[in-house]
Amino acid sequence: MEHARRDKRLYRILPGLLLGALLLPAPALATGPRITHSLLSPETMEIYAVESPPLFSMEVAQQGFASEIVATALSAAGIDAAISILPLQKMVRYYLLQENAIAVTGSDLGFSADEKRELIFIPVFVTELKYIYYKPANGGTEKWNGELKNLKGFRYGAFEGENVSAYRNAGIQVEEGRALPLLKSLKAGKVDFIGLPGLTAAWLIDRHFPNEQDNFGAMQPAAGELPVYIIFNKKHPQGEAAANKFSAALANMLDDGRYLKILEKHLGKSDELKEQMKRLERIRNK
């Protein structure tokens, strides 16, 4: 019966997913949607993430370092769940809000105040949001200086579904898209700057623009801290209990060094990783 209900849900959303797939570039097609563990095992719950290498991605080891952190904490907490990585934020939101998934991961998923009241946010990593620009087309991005109002009249490349009210209020034009197409628009001069996690920007530029790395720059200072959360659904029968178990398991990983070892395996040893962990602890303790 459970499989029958799940099949009906898939048939209901399949046309939209197929249309989205037709609009994606070839590399993105490899990242989802796909058959996942929960379609094969009714006991395994599904947790959805937005493609954002090297944090969550089918193109890197262990589906990304943030994915490994989440998977390790889930396992330690005794939560039987599989992580599925999808190319679009709206797909992740759909599974959480319409299909009642137990949890998703991400940063700014555009939840309303009412939606947030039914969710539990647990930070698992803190990165920096960087404003990326293309140096050959740079037209005054040095004006930024930490104030959006200084970029009035500029064109900002935003993720689909991103909260862009602050940009529009500052007189900044907004164009929406996904990370790689936005970087291509940046190079083509269609937008003046885009906001990306620093690690994601570095990974995408290295992978897709290897001969132009020096042509991309990041405005200073950074645009701010960007927490990455696992977001549990209170409406799911196991949501609140799972959130409590996950939070305790993650705290143990931070204390016993497993968390740091995962970061070092993926990102290499550096003092910056220890600073990152301090930022995470500060946000966790708020």
C-alpha positions in Angstrom: 0.0 0.0 0.0 2.8 2.4 0.9 4.5 1.7 -2.5 1.2 2.4 -4.3 0.8 5.7 -2.6 4.4 6.6 -3.4 3.9 5.6 -7.0 0.8 7.9 -7.3 2.8 10.8 -5.9 5.6 10.2 -8.4 3.1 10.1 -11.3 1.6 13.4 -10.1 4.9 15.3 -10.1 6.6 13.4 -13.0 5.5 15.8 -15.8 7.0 18.8 -13.9 10.2 17.0 -13.1 10.6 15.9 -16.7 10.1 19.4 -18.0 12.7 20.6 -15.5 15.1 17.9 -16.6 14.7 19.0 -20.3 15.8 22.5 -19.3 18.9 21.4 -17.4 22.4 21.2 -18.9 23.8 17.7 -19.3 26.0 17.7 -16.2 23.0 18.5 -14.0 21.0 15.6 -15.3 23.3 13.3 -13.5 22.4 14.8 -10.1 18.7 14.0 -9.9 15.9 13.2 -9.6 16.8 9.5 -9.2 15.7 6.2 -7.7 16.9 6.4 -4.1 17.0 4.0 -1.1 13.6 4.9 0.2 11.9 3.8 -3.1 13.6 0.4 -2.6 13.2 0.1 1.2 10.0 1.3 2.9 11.9 1.6 6.2 14.4 4.1 4.9 13.3 7.8 5.1 14.4 10.4 2.6 16.3 13.6 3.2 16.7 16.0 0.3 19.6 18.4 -0.4 20.2 21.0 -3.1 23.2 20.3 -5.4 25.9 22.6 -4.1 29.4 21.1 -4.5 31.6 20.4 -2.6 29.0 20.4 0.2 26.4 18.2 -1.4 27.1 16.7 -4.8 27.1 13.5 -6.7 30.3 14.7 -8.4 32.5 14.5 -5.2 33.4 11.7 -2.7 30.8 10.7 -0.2 28.3 13.0 -2.0 30.2 16.0 -0.5 31.7 16.7 2.9 28.4 18.2 4.3 26.6 15.1 3.1 29.1 12.9 4.9 28.7 14.9 8.1 24.9 14.6 8.0 25.0 10.9 7.1 27.5 10.1 9.9 25.3 11.9 12.4 22.2 10.2 11.2 23.8 6.8 11.5 25.1 7.6 15.0 21.6 8.7 16.0 20.1 5.5 14.7 18.1 7.3 12.1 17.5 5.2 9.0 17.6 7.8 6.2 19.1 8.3 2.8 20.2 11.6 1.3 19.0 12.5 -2.2 20.6 15.4 -4.0 18.4 17.4 -6.4 19.3 20.1 -8.8 16.6 22.6 -7.9 15.7 24.3 -4.6 12.0 24.2 -5.5 12.1 20.4 -5.7 13.6 20.2 -2.2 10.9 22.6 -0.9 8.3 20.4 -2.6 9.3 17.2 -0.9 9.4 18.9 2.5 6.2 21.0 2.4 4.0 18.9 0.0 5.3 15.3 0.5 6.0 15.7 4.2 9.6 14.6 4.1 11.2 14.2 7.5 14.0 16.6 6.7 16.0 18.6 4.1 19.3 20.4 4.1 20.3 23.8 2.8 20.7 27.5 3.6 18.2 30.0 2.3 15.3 27.9 1.1 12.9 30.8 1.2 10.6 29.6 4.0 7.8 31.9 5.2 7.4 32.8 8.9 4.5 30.4 9.1 6.5 27.6 7.5 9.4 28.1 9.8 7.2 27.5 12.9 6.7 23.9 11.7 10.5 23.3 11.2 13.5 22.7 13.4 16.8 24.2 12.1 20.1 22.5 13.2 23.3 24.1 11.8 25.8 21.5 10.5 28.3 23.8 8.8 29.0 27.6 8.4 30.5 28.9 5.3 31.0 32.5 4.0 28.7 34.0 1.4 30.9 35.6 -1.3 29.9 38.1 -3.9 31.6 36.9 -7.1 32.4 39.1 -10.1 34.2 38.8 -13.4 37.2 41.0 -13.5 37.3 41.8 -17.3 33.7 43.1 -17.0 34.1 44.7 -13.6 32.3 48.0 -13.5 32.8 49.3 -10.0 32.2 46.4 -7.7 34.8 47.8 -5.4 32.0 50.2 -4.3 30.5 47.4 -2.3 32.4 48.0 0.9 29.9 45.9 2.9 26.8 48.0 1.9 24.3 46.9 -0.6 23.1 50.4 -1.1 26.5 51.1 -2.8 25.6 48.7 -5.6 22.4 50.5 -6.6 21.8 50.0 -10.4 23.9 46.8 -10.5 22.5 43.4 -11.7 22.6 40.6 -9.2 22.4 36.9 -10.1 20.2 35.1 -7.5 19.3 31.5 -7.0 15.8 30.5 -7.9 13.7 31.0 -4.8 16.3 33.1 -3.0 15.0 35.9 -0.8 16.0 39.0 -2.8 14.0 41.7 -1.1 17.2 43.3 0.4 18.7 43.6 -3.1 15.5 45.1 -4.7 15.1 47.5 -1.8 18.7 48.7 -2.5 17.8 49.4 -6.1 19.6 46.3 -7.5 18.2 44.5 -10.5 17.8 40.7 -10.0 18.1 37.9 -12.4 17.4 34.3 -11.2 19.1 31.1 -12.2 21.2 28.1 -11.0 24.9 28.4 -9.9 26.7 27.3 -13.1 24.4 29.2 -15.5 24.8 32.3 -13.3 28.6 32.1 -13.5 28.2 31.9 -17.3 25.9 34.9 -17.2 28.5 36.7 -15.1 31.2 36.0 -17.6 28.9 37.1 -20.5 28.2 40.4 -18.7 24.5 39.7 -18.2 24.8 40.2 -14.4 27.4 42.1 -12.4 27.8 39.9 -9.4 26.4 36.7 -7.9 26.2 35.4 -4.3 27.7 31.9 -3.7 29.2 30.0 -0.8 33.0 30.6 -1.1 33.7 26.9 -1.3 31.1 26.4 -4.0 32.3 29.3 -6.1 35.9 28.0 -5.9 34.9 24.4 -6.9 32.7 25.5 -9.8 35.3 27.9 -11.2 38.0 25.3 -10.9 35.9 22.6 -12.6 34.2 24.7 -15.4 36.6 27.6 -15.9 40.0 26.2 -15.2 41.9 28.6 -17.5 40.1 31.7 -16.2 40.4 31.3 -12.4 42.3 34.6 -12.2 39.4 36.4 -14.0 37.0 35.7 -11.2 37.2 37.7 -8.0 35.3 38.0 -4.7 34.2 41.4 -3.3 35.7 42.3 0.0 34.5 42.0 2.7 32.6 38.8 2.5 28.8 39.2 2.4 28.4 37.4 5.7 28.2 34.0 7.3 26.0 31.4 5.6 24.9 28.6 7.9 24.0 25.3 6.3 21.2 23.5 8.2 19.5 20.2 8.4 15.9 21.2 8.7 13.5 18.7 10.4 9.8 18.7 9.8 7.6 18.9 12.9 4.7 17.6 10.8 6.5 14.3 10.2 5.5 11.7 12.9 9.2 11.2 13.7 10.4 14.7 12.9 10.9 16.2 16.4 12.4 13.0 17.9 14.8 12.6 15.0 15.9 16.3 15.4 16.7 15.7 19.1 18.7 12.5 18.3 20.5 14.2 15.4 21.5 17.2 17.5 23.0 15.0 20.2 24.9 12.9 17.7 26.3 16.0 16.0 27.4 17.4 19.3 29.3 14.1 20.1 31.0 14.3 16.6 32.2 17.8 17.4 33.5 16.8 20.8 35.3 13.5 19.8 36.9 14.9 16.7 35.0 12.9 14.0 33.5 16.1 12.6 37.0 17.7 12.2 38.4 14.5 10.6 35.6 14.6 7.9 36.5 18.3 7.1 40.2 17.5 7.0 39.6 14.5 4.7 37.8 16.6 2.2 39.3 20.1 2.6 42.8 19.4 4.0 44.2 20.5 7.3 44.2 24.2 8.1 43.7 26.6 11.0 40.6 27.9 9.1 38.8 24.7 9.8 39.1 25.2 13.5 37.8 28.8 13.1 34.9 27.4 11.1 34.1 25.0 14.0 34.1 27.9 16.4 31.6 29.7 14.2 29.4 26.6 14.1 29.5 26.3 17.9 28.6 30.0 18.3 25.6 29.6 16.0 24.6 26.3 17.7 24.6 28.0 21.1 22.4 30.9 20.1 
